[in-house]
Structure formats: structure tokens, C-alpha cells
Amino acid sequence: MIPFSPPKIYQEVIDGVAETLRSGWITSGPKTKEFEQKLLEYTNAKRVLCVNSGTGGLELVLRWFGVGEGDEVIVPVYTYCATANVVVHCGAKPVFVDVGEDFNIDPGKVRAAITEKTKVIIPVDVAGYPCDYDELNALVNENDIRSQFKQRSENQTKLCRILILSDSAHSVGAEYKGAKSGALCDVSVFSFHAVKNLTTAEGGAVCLNLQEPFDNDALYEQMRITGLHGQSVDAIDKINKGHWEYDVVEAGYKWNMPDVLAVMGLIELKYYGDKTLVRRREIFNQYSKSLEGYQWAQIPPYDLEGKLSSYHVYLLRINDISEDQRNEIIKKIFEKEVSVNVHFKPLPMLSYYKNLGYDIKDYPVAYDNFSREISLPVYFDLSDEDIKTVCDAVIESVESIINK
Ligand SMILES: Cc1ncc(COP(=O)(O)O)c(C=O)c1O
């Protein structure tokens, strides 16, 4: 069976984890700090804080910005539930908007959804393909949009406009007009979950890029404290002689990344640009080359208009089929020992959000994308022969259903 996305674990990663386990320091410490520094150099963000999940990172930023009851946060319907769940955790309302043909949030629909309650927009780089950051960054700076922004927290008063918080869970290494994901808007959050291109098993990072009067170094400290119980001194500082005493300045959370996980990311990052992304791009190109000749195949965008994907998921769409036909095709592909997937079931189709009153009929592009979508396996060790097996399975399965 060809799996969908097993992690790439280099021997060096195993050795690095073992060495960290033996080092006497396994939770947040020198490895986490080093990983933050290397991510900063890689992305060109102003400051990077590692956390124990992308979800935790997104919630940390919403809470830092003072998002709460009565506030609205604009979220695309085409995403993983984490993007909207964190808004709910904070007591605010997710305002869903439809996406475009490229699966990403539609800036025109974002504009129409903005109200005086809007505090944050969360674009999601679906499958690693960057959103329209120029449009989104310009939108929140327009005079009439700024003037309806209602400030309710110290940080909102300081920013004086809607915050752009990118859910970059998929897009480590993606590029937009020559700049890297992590440095494309106010704040971006990566995920290093097990299925991601770069994984620490579980983990994430908050990339800070706020302009003056914000001080990103001070923000880093403040967020680090919030993510560690509000404790003024962290564990490694506490063991230094004379630093036993600490204070708790707020009822914080537990979002810190441990060294034993950071070391995995640190080693993978060394090979990320030159090896991981290169192979993933080759896989994407081979899929496109094999499938683009078929009239039923709609090839996903991954290198267009100054946007370069991180090649996280290959989102194939089949033209002119129903959701039921798509499901039948998936069944047939699995019968041929190939694992595929669907990214994503739009949020209004999930019970929790449906029960809140969201209706998928209001998001026709998202539904159309979803109903015809099949995600193909992409992982470092997928061989050229495997790619051919996947393509043959897809072609035979699609043709057996559409010619029925
Ligand atoms: C689009 C998106 N956002 C957020 C997350 C949450 O990331 P994590 O699993 O690291 O909490 C994921 C995880 O799969 C995701 O796909």
C-alpha cells in the first residue's frame, strides 16, 4: 500500500533526539532557542517563537490581541477546523467567507465581510500555496476600513486596524513575490505536526513581523511568558544559580516547545530548502505532467503569479463530477493499494459549525472545490515508480467512474 504522507526521519534526527535525551535537558532550552534563530534566518521574520502546536500559536496571537466576546474574526471556510476553533476558544465569532479557484480566501469576499466588530483576518495558505497578501495587507490599511475599527485592548489601540494573522500551517518555505512565508504579514503561524513537510511530531512557530510602535523582541518575551503559565522566569533560567525565585504575572497557558522536539526541526531545517522542497516539487511536476493531458483533470496551482508553493498537498480536482462520484473514485483508488485523501471538508459541513447555523450553500466555490477534490500522496521517499503507480490508479479509477 502506498501511504499518504509518512514522515521523513533522517538517522541524524534519531541521533539528535537521543543526544538531547541524554543531555540532561529535554524541555524548552537551548535547542528550542537555536531552532527559533534558524527559523528566523530562514524566513526573514523579525522574531520567531516556537510553541507546542500551530493551534496553540494561533490562539496565543488572538489572546495577545485581546480578541474576545463580541468580536468577529474572518476565516475561510476551506481550512482545517483549528483555524476556526481557536476563534471559538476566545469567545469570538468566526465569520466565514468563501474561497477562490486556488482554494485560498477570496479578498473580495473578505472586504464584504468586514464590519466594525472585525478584529482579525486569518488567511490560510491552503496546501502551501500563499494567499493574496498584497491585497489583504492593503485592505486593512484602507482609510474607511481603518476608521471603522473599534479598539478594545491595548494592542488593538497600538495597531489601530485589523490584524492579519496568517495560518501558515502548510506553507513553511513557500514564497510570495520573492519573500518567504513567515514574513508576509503581521503575524504568521507554522505547524510542525506529524504530516507537515517539516515535522517535530507536534509543534509550531509564531513568526512576528509587526511594525513600529511594536517591538518584536518585547512581544516575543511577552508571548513566551503567556505560553508558559505567565511565569516570569523560564525553567532553564530557574536552574541557573541564584534564579530560583519567579513570579506569575498572568494566568497563562502551556504552549512551550520542548528541546526534544525542537532538535528534530533544527536538523530537518538544514535539509529543507535544498532537499525536501526540491523533491516535493519534482513529485508535483511529475503528477502534473502525467495528468494534465486528461480533459477531466484540473491541475492545482503551485507556481503562478509570483507565488511559489511549499508543495505540501497535491490538490487534484476532477472536472464535471459529483461528490458521490468523487467518493466512488477514492474507493477505487484505495482498492488499487494507493492512499489518497480529501483536503478539506469545508467547515459549515462539520456538525459543530453546521449546528451554529452556517450553511454550505452560502459558500459555493468551497463546495465545488471540495466535491471534486482528491489529494494525492506527497512525501520525500515517494519514488518515481510509486508516482506512476499513483497516476495509473487515479486514471483507471476516474475513467471507470466517469465512463459508467
Ligand atoms: C490549515 C491548518 N491550520 C492549523 C492547523 C493546526 O496545526 P497543529 O496541528 O500544529 O495544531 C492545521 C493542522 O493540521 C492545519 O492544517
The ligand as a Gaussian input file, in Angstrom:
#p B3LYP/6-31G(d) Opt

LIG

0 1
 C       -4.729000      24.751000       7.991000
 C       -4.318000      24.290000       9.361000
 N       -4.323000      25.170000      10.365000
 C       -3.937000      24.826000      11.608000
 C       -3.537000      23.559000      11.905000
 C       -3.168000      23.209000      13.311000
 O       -1.858000      22.827000      13.447000
 P       -1.412000      21.884000      14.666000
 O       -1.851000      20.500000      14.360000
 O        0.081000      22.037000      14.712000
 O       -2.063000      22.421000      15.896000
 C       -3.507000      22.596000      10.893000
 C       -3.081000      21.223000      11.211000
 O       -3.179000      20.286000      10.531000
 C       -3.925000      22.964000       9.582000
 O       -3.943000      22.082000       8.579000

